[in-house]
Amino acid sequence: MRAVVLESAYGIDNLKVIEKPDPTPGPGQIVVDITAATLNYRDLATVMAPSGRTPFVPCSDGAGVVSAIGDGVTRVKVGDHVAPLFFQNWFAGDPTPQGLGAALGGTLDGVLQQKVLLSEQGVTRVPAGYSDEEAATLPCAALTAWRGLVIEGKVKSGDVVVVQGTGGVSIFALQFAKAAGAIVIATSSSDEKLERAKALGADHLINYRSTPDWAKEVRRNTDGRGADHVIEVGGAGTFEQSLRAIRLGGKIAVIGILGGFVKDLNVATIFASNAYIHGVTVGSREHFESMTRAIEANGIKPVIDKRFSLDQSRDAFESMKAGAHFGKIVLRL
């Protein structure tokens, strides 16, 4: 089989397509033929990290077909279309060190390979009617948005949700929010992307490049009240604006670090706003299953912006690095 590997150094230029032996499943294990994978910013970060381990197969998000099963496997059968879980040991309940300790494309080799050996517990069915490309968008980006907004945020009809940017997590958050009957305020540095967000249902649009104090604009659009939820993907660079944008008792789902890790913060803003701040690291298999039911019930389809072949992996990562995408970047294996 073919695989993309970071062999001996970090950086996009050191990604190589190599041949690897096909895996053979043992008891309780399965082999999934990965037909599509998608990129997240986290995948770019792992490839660019000087401290990353090598050799290493990147990418957490993929989907494909079960091609072989080991003795005792009962959860799936050959021919089933499945998506591997981001966290291979988190099945239900609250996050634990054990549950978060085995992550594809992190502590474990990822899915940017044509066949992947997994525990039968480490996959879930994909939504009915989804192609493998569509299903490959779900394990990290969609599930992170789902947990942040629905599981932790408990979004409800009439709530105001701010989504930052137009990457995978934010676009899924927009779609889930609209399915719940919420009002969505979308931010972006691109008017063209904002118009595309509007076509997906965004109610208010803010260009944060021309309006850097976008929290003030959020309050203007909510008659001074503020938003109920902010899907915070910018990290240190946007967190203060998020705090100023939420209503009293509002919720901030801290998901990304696009704008950096560390910045001075006026802590008084947190207790003055009575803010609920929760970090969101993807979700469990149980969360995935509830998301799948909601996707099917509401007819939600992912937004795929660009497609690349396995041999174009470097180009795909460069596209992620450029940040010009709207929705998801797919790699066809």
N, C-alpha and C positions, 0 to 999 in steps of 0.2 A: 504494500500500500504506500501511498504518497502522504507526506506530512510536511508542514511548515515548522521549522525548528530555528530557535535562536541558539546557535551552536556554542560559541565560545566568547562572545562579547555582547554588550548591549547596543541598542540602536537599530533603527529600521533597516539600514543598509546591511546588517548582519543576519537578517532573516533569509533562510535558505529552504528550498524544496528538496527533500531527500526521500529515499526509499527506506521503509522500515518493514520488519516482518509482520505478517498478519497476526493478531492476537488470537488466543484460544481460550474460551471460557472454562473456568473451573466450577465447582459446586456453588450455586447461588449467584453465578455471574452470567452476564450477557455481553454480546458484541453488537454494537450499533453501527451500521454503515451511515456515517455522517454525510448528508448530501448538501447541506447548507449550514453556514455559520454567519454570525453577525458580530460587528465590532461595537465595543463600548469604550468610553474614555479610559476606563480602568485597564483595558487591554493595551492601549497605547502606553499608559503609565508603566505597566509591567515590562514592556519591551524596552522602554527608554530608561529604566531604573538601573543605575550603576551597581546597585547591591543585589540585583536579581540573580537567581541561580541559572546555570547553564550546564548541559543542554536543556532546552525547555520548549515545550509546545504551547503556544499562547492560545487565548480565547476561551471564554466561559460559555458562550451562547451558541447552541447548535441544535439541529434536529435531523432525524433520519429514520431508518428502518431497522428493526431488530433482525439480524441475519443469523445469529447462533445463540443457543442457550446452553447453560451447564446443567448438571444434575440438580434436581430439587427446585428448579425455577417454576414459580406458579403465577407471578404477577403479570407477566407478559408472555407472548408467544412469538415465534418467528413470523415476520411480516407486519407486526404492529408498528405504527408510526408513533414515535416518542420523542420527547425532548429531555436531555439530561438535566438534572437539578444543578444549580449553581453550587449550593452546599450539599455535598453528597451524604452527609450524616444528619441533616436537620429535617426531620419528617413532620413534627408537630410541636406545639407548645412554645414556650419562651426560648429565645436564643440562649445557648450555653457554650462554654469554651469548646466542648466536644463537637457540638453541632456546627460551629463556625470554623472548626479546625481543618476541614477538608474541602477546599474550594477549587473547582476546575479553573485552569488558567492561572493558578496562584500557587498554593501548596501542592497541588496536583497538576500534572500535564493537562492541557486543555483540549479543545475539540477541533483544532485546525489540523485534522488528520482524517483520512478517509474511513478509518475504523477505530473505534474506541472501546476499551474493555471497562465495564462498569459492574457494580452490584445491581442486582435486579431491583433493589430498593431505591436506587439513585436515578430513576427516570419517572416520568409521568406522561399520561396520554396528552395528545394535543387537541385543540378545539376541533370539533366536527367541521369539515369543509375547508380547513386550513391546508395550504401547501406546506412543504417542508421549509421553504424560504420564509413564509409567514410565521410558522411555528418557531423558527430559529430566532425571532425577535423577542421572544417572551421570557426566557429564564432569568435574565438580569434586569433589563430596562423596564419591561412591562411589570414584572413582579415587584420591583422596587417602587414604582409609582403606585401600584395597587396597595401594597402594605402601608406606604406612607400616607396615602389619602383615604383609603377605605378601612383597613385593619386598625391602624393607629389613629388616624385622623377622624374616622367615623363621619365622613362627609355626608351631608344630607341635602335634600332639595332646598334651593334658595340660598345656600352658602355661597360665599365669594371665594374663589380660588385663584391665587396668583401662580402662574407657571413661568419659570425663568428660561428664556431661550427656546430653541426649537430642536433640541437633540432628542434622542430616543425616549428618555425618562419623561421629559416635559411634554412631548406629544402624546404619550400614553396617558399621562396625568390629565391632559386636556380632554381626551376622549372619555376617560373614566368619570371625570367631573361632569361632563355634559350628560353622560348616561344616567348620572345620579340626580340630574336636574339642577346642577349648580351653575353659577355665573362665573365665567372665566375671564381673567385679565392676563393677557399674554405679553411678555416682554421680549425684545430682540434688538439687535443692532442693525437689522436689515428690514426696511419697509417691505421688500418683496416677500421675505419670510413671514412677516406679520400678516400680509394679505393671504398667504397660504394658511396660516393659523386661523384667520377669520373664516375661510372656507370650511374649516373643520369645526367651526362653532364658537370660536373665541368671541366674546362679547365686547371687550375693550382691548385696545392695542396701545402699547407704549414702546417707543424707540428709546432705549436707554442711552444711546449715544447722543441723540439730540436732547434727551431729557434725563440727565444723569441723576437728578433727584427724583427718581421714579416713585419712591414711596409717597411723595407729596401728590403725585398724579393718581396713585391708587386711592388715596383718601378723597381726592376730588371726585373720583368715579363712584365712591361709596358714600357720598354726602357727609364726609368727615369721619365715618365710623371705622373704616379700615377693613382689611380682608379677614376672613375666618381662617384661611389656610394659605401658607406659602410653601411651595415646593422649592426648596433651597438647594440649587445645584452649583452655585457660584463659590461657595465656601467663604473664606475670609474676605474676599473682595466685595461680597454683596450682603453679608450677614447683617450689618448695621442697617442697611436699607430695609431688609426683611423685617427687622424688629420695629422699625418705624412704620412699616406698612400694615402690620396686623392690628386688629381690634384688641380691646382689653380682653384678655383670656384667649387670644387667638393661638393658633398652632403652627409651628414651623417644623417641617420635616427636613432634617439636615441630611442631604444625600450625596452631594458632590463637592469637589474641591477645585473646580475649574479656575477660580480666581485666587487660589493660594490656600495655604494651611494656617498661617498665623498673621494676626493683626491686632493692634491695640483696640480694646473694646470698652465702652462705657457700660459697666455692669448694671448701673442704676437703671438703664433702659429696660433691662430684662425684668426686674421686679416691679418697675413702674407700670409695665404693660401687662403684668400677670401672665407672661407668656408661657405656653407649653412648648418645650423644645425637645424633640426626640430624634436621635440618630437612627437612620434606617439602613441596615445592611441586607438588602435583598429580602428573602423570606423563605418560609418552609415549604415542604411538599403540600401540606394541608392548605397553606395560603395559595399555592399555585392551583390547586384543584378548585378552590372557591373562585379564583379569578377566571379559570376556564369556563365555569358555569355562567359567570356574568358575561363573558365575551360571547358565548353562544346565545344567551338570552337577549342580548342587545345588538347582535350582528356587528360587533366591532371588528374592524380589519386594521392591521398595522400599516403604517406609512413607510414604504421602502423607497429610498431616494436614489441609491446607486448600487450597481451590481458589478462584481469583479470575479475573475476566475482564480483558481488556486495559484496559478503562475503569476497573477497580478497582485499577490498579497502585499508586496511593498507599496504598490500604488494605493491599495485600500487603506493601509495605515497612514500614508501621506495625506490621503483625503480626510481621514479622521483628524489628523494633526492640524490641517488647514481650517477645520471647523466650518466648512462651507455646506455641509449636508443639512438636510431637513428630514428628520426621522432617522431611519436606520440605513446602515451600509451592510450589504450582503456579500458574502463570499460563496461562490458555487464550487463545491468540491467534486 
